C-alpha cells in the first residue's frame, strides 16, 4: 500500500495520516505471469494500481490477432472503463506480463474517501483527463505517424519496457508487424 499512498501524497499533498486513512480500505493482490485479470464479457468493477510488475490491456479480433491498447507499469493505474464505470461487459483483456502486485481500487473508492480527502475527486478528474489525452495522442500516432516515429514515441513513453516485453507485443502496440519493427530497429542502429 505504501506505493499507492506515496502516489496519492505526491498528487494531492496529503499528510501521512490522510494517506494512511485513504488507503486503509484497499487491498493488494499478487498475480502470476500470464494471469488474466479481466476477460471479454466480464463486468468487474476494479481498477488496478501497479505496485510492481507489468500489465497489458488488449483485444483479440475475429481473425485471432491481438491488438495491445496499453501497457501499465509501476505507479500507473489501469482499468476497463466499460466495466468499471458503466457496469457493461468488457471487450478487452487485462493480463499480467510479469509476476505483478497491484492495489485493487474498487469503484466506490473515490467517493468513499472524499470526506477524508476532498481533493480526491479532483485527482480522479485529472486522471480521467490524462487518460483521454493519452488515448487521443495514441490514436493520432496510429493514424498518422510512421513506424519509426511510433517506435521512438513508444521508447519515450516506456523507456525501460523494451527489455521487459517480447518484440511481438511492442509491434502489436505500435500497430505494425514484428518484421517491420525489426527493420525500424536495424535502421535506427545503423544511423547511430
HUUR-V534477 format. One record per residue. RES is the residue in one small letter. SS is DSSP state (~ for helix, > for strand, _ for the rest). NEAR is the number of other C-alpha atoms within 8 Angstrom. Layout:
BEGIN
res = [RES:RES]
ss = [SS:SS]
near = [NEAR:NEAR]
END
This chain:
BEGIN
res = [x:x:x:x:x:x:x:x:x:x:x:x:x:x:x:x:x:x:x:x:x:x:x:x:x:x:x:x:x:x:x:x:x:x:x:x:x:x:x:x:x:x:x:x:x:x:x:x:x:x:x:x:x:x:x:x:x:x:x:x:x:x:x:x:x:x:x:x:x:x:x:x:x:x:x:x:x:x:x:x:x:x:x:x:x:x:x:x:x:x:x:x:x:x:x:x:x:x:x:x:x:x:x:x:x:x:x:x:x:x:x:x:x:x:x:x:x:x:x:x:x:x:x:x:x:x:x:x:x:x:x:x:x:x:x:x:x:x:x:x:x:x:x:x:x:x:x:x:x:x:x:x:x:x:x:x:x:x:x:x:x:x:x:x:x:x:x:x:x:x:x:x:x:x:x:x:x:x:x:x:x:x:x:x:x:x:x:x:x:x:x:x]
ss = [_:~:~:~:~:~:~:~:~:~:~:~:_:_:_:~:~:~:~:~:~:~:~:_:_:_:>:>:>:>:>:_:_:_:_:>:>:>:_:_:_:_:_:_:_:>:>:>:>:>:>:>:_:_:>:>:>:>:>:>:_:_:_:_:_:>:>:>:>:>:>:>:_:_:_:_:>:>:>:_:~:~:~:~:_:_:_:_:_:_:_:_:>:>:>:>:_:_:_:>:>:>:>:>:>:>:_:_:~:~:~:~:_:_:_:_:_:_:_:~:~:~:~:~:~:~:~:~:~:~:~:~:~:~:~:~:~:~:~:~:~:~:~:~:_:_:~:~:~:~:~:~:~:~:~:~:~:_:_:_:~:~:~:_:_:_:~:~:~:~:~:~:~:~:_:_:_:~:~:~:~:~:~:~:~:~:~:~:~:~:~:_]
near = [9:5:8:12:12:9:9:11:12:8:7:9:7:11:7:7:7:10:13:9:9:11:10:6:6:9:8:9:8:8:9:9:9:8:9:9:8:11:11:9:7:9:10:8:10:10:13:11:14:17:12:9:13:14:13:14:13:12:11:10:8:5:5:6:7:9:11:12:9:8:9:12:10:10:10:8:9:9:8:9:7:10:14:14:8:7:10:7:10:14:8:12:14:12:12:17:13:10:11:16:12:12:14:12:11:8:10:6:8:10:7:7:11:11:6:8:10:8:8:11:10:7:10:9:8:8:8:8:8:8:8:8:8:8:8:8:8:8:8:9:9:10:6:6:10:6:11:8:8:12:11:8:8:10:11:7:6:8:8:7:8:11:6:6:9:8:9:8:9:10:13:13:11:11:8:10:9:10:6:10:13:8:8:11:8:8:8:8:7:6:5:4]
END
